[in-house]
Amino acid sequence: MNKEIVLDTGNICQLLRIRRDLIPNYYLLAFPKSQGEPSAEEISEMLTLGTSHAQKLALELLNDAEAFTILYSGYSARREKGWHVHIVLLGNRWKKAWLYTVLSGKNLVQAIGLRKDDAPRLR
């Protein structure tokens, strides 16, 4: 699934299906880098759209409109440049625990410098 969504400002965002073995049912709502950084209004609209799409996908795929997690990482905490919202459909606590285990491992590898990380080095 790849879907373009036109925001109220006329800019677009993209809902992308991310296929990762470790995290099933993973989607990204992304603001293309070519448009620069989104305005505060666009960020707000994208978070609302992300929640709405997460509910629809969770209902369609898991028969439970509330079986999802949304993650947003600000510029200083994200690995790559570009504004985006992560949507992960979950079915139970074990899947949520697995998600956080994978994210912990990824962030540890980034923190020690073994994985690419564009975040600024704040002290």
CORKAWO-V998200 format. One record per pair of residues at least 4 apart in sequence whose C-alpha atoms are under 8 Angstrom apart, sorted by the first residue. I is the first residue (numbers start at 1). J is the second residue. D is the distance in whole Angstrom. If there is no record, write none. Layout:
i=<I;I>
j=<J;J>
d=<D;D>
This chain:
i=<1;1;1;2;2;2;2;3;3;3;4;4;4;4;5;5;5;5;6;6;6;6;7;7;7;7;7;8;9;11;12;12;13;13;13;13;13;14;14;14;14;14;15;15;15;15;16;16;16;16;17;17;17;17;18;18;18;18;19;19;19;19;20;20;22;23;23;23;24;24;25;25;25;26;26;26;26;27;27;27;28;28;28;28;29;29;29;29;29;29;30;30;30;30;31;31;31;31;31;31;32;32;32;33;33;33;33;36;37;37;38;38;38;39;40;41;42;43;44;45;46;47;47;48;49;50;50;50;50;51;51;52;53;54;54;54;54;54;54;54;55;55;55;55;55;55;56;56;57;57;57;57;58;58;58;58;58;58;58;58;58;59;59;59;59;59;60;60;62;62;62;67;67;67;67;68;68;68;68;68;69;69;69;69;70;70;70;70;71;71;71;72;72;72;73;73;73;73;74;74;75;75;75;75;76;76;76;76;77;78;78;78;79;79;79;79;80;80;80;81;81;90;90;91;92;93;94;95;96;97;98;99;100;101;102;103;104;105;106;107;108;109;109;109;110;110;110;110;113>
j=<15;16;17;14;15;16;17;14;15;16;12;13;14;15;12;13;14;15;10;11;12;13;11;12;13;42;45;42;42;35;31;32;29;30;31;32;46;28;29;30;31;32;27;28;29;30;27;28;29;30;25;26;27;28;25;26;27;28;23;24;25;26;24;26;102;88;99;102;88;89;88;89;90;86;87;88;89;86;87;88;84;85;86;87;46;50;84;85;86;87;82;83;84;85;35;37;38;82;83;84;36;82;83;37;81;82;83;82;82;83;42;43;83;43;44;45;46;47;48;49;50;51;85;52;53;54;70;85;87;55;70;56;57;58;65;68;70;87;88;89;59;64;65;66;67;68;60;65;61;62;65;89;62;63;64;65;66;67;68;89;90;63;64;65;66;67;64;65;67;89;91;89;90;91;92;87;88;89;90;91;87;88;89;90;85;86;87;88;85;86;87;84;85;86;77;78;84;85;78;83;81;83;119;120;119;120;121;122;119;117;118;119;116;117;118;119;117;118;119;118;119;95;96;95;96;97;98;99;100;101;102;103;104;105;106;107;108;109;110;111;112;113;114;115;114;115;116;117;117>
d=<8;6;5;7;6;5;6;6;5;7;6;6;5;6;5;5;6;8;6;6;4;7;5;6;7;7;7;8;7;7;7;8;7;5;5;7;8;8;5;5;7;8;7;6;4;7;6;5;6;8;8;6;5;7;8;5;5;7;8;7;8;7;6;8;7;8;7;8;8;8;6;5;8;7;6;5;7;6;5;6;7;6;5;6;8;7;6;5;7;8;8;6;4;6;7;8;7;7;5;6;7;7;8;7;8;5;8;8;7;7;6;6;7;6;6;6;6;6;6;6;6;6;7;6;6;6;8;7;7;6;7;6;6;6;8;6;8;6;8;7;6;8;5;6;8;7;6;6;6;8;7;8;5;6;6;5;7;6;6;6;8;4;5;4;8;8;8;8;7;8;7;6;5;6;8;7;6;4;5;8;6;5;6;7;7;6;5;6;6;5;7;7;5;6;5;5;8;8;6;8;7;8;7;8;5;6;8;8;6;8;7;6;7;5;5;6;6;5;7;7;8;6;6;6;7;6;6;6;6;6;6;6;6;6;6;6;6;6;6;6;6;6;5;6;6;5;7;6;8>
